[in-house]
Every structure is written in structure tokens, then in C-alpha cells.
Amino acid sequence: MSQSLNLETSKIPWSELQRFFAAGKVVYVDAALDLVQVAEAMSGDDKAQFEQWMAEGVVDLLGDEQARIWIEDNASVWAVVIKPWVLVQAI
């Protein structure tokens, strides 16, 4: 599965993901984690792992402040879709 998820991961301008952010569907993944591994855990419904990551503060819904910074910086992010979520990571 990680190979197919890796192929589905792409660099995309943050501005193209704003509508998903507005809908509350964007999950921030800290750079300390592997985006594809987080996507695998999400697609496998690994609730315990997600709870641990959230408690550690390395995975969470994307906050307004980070979204604003990315807009101001015209940033691109790494992203992968695990419906209905979009997982993003700073480049």
C-alpha cells in the first residue's frame, strides 16, 4: 500500500487546498513523521496510533495560523488524500 500512496503524494500549492481547509478536512503532519506512513495509518483506521500522534502534537487538524502563514508565503506542501481527509506536510 505504501507504494501506491507514495505515487499519490504530490507537491501542491497551498492555495489549491484552501477549500478543504475551510471544510475542516486538512490534517497537518509534522515533518518529523513520514507522510506516507501517516496516510497508511489513516487508511488502515489505526486509531491508537493517531491518538498517540495527536497527544504528541505531531498530527492534528491544520490550524488557522499555519494556514495563514502558508498563504502569505505562497507556500507549496506535500499532500495526499485519504478521503475525506487531505494530509499535508510542510516542504
Protein Blocks (a to p, Z undefined) as FASTA:
>chain_A
ZZmmmmmpccddfklmmmmmmnopaccddfkbcfklmmmmmmnopaklmmmmmmnopacc
ddfklmmmmmmnopacddddddfbdcdddZZ
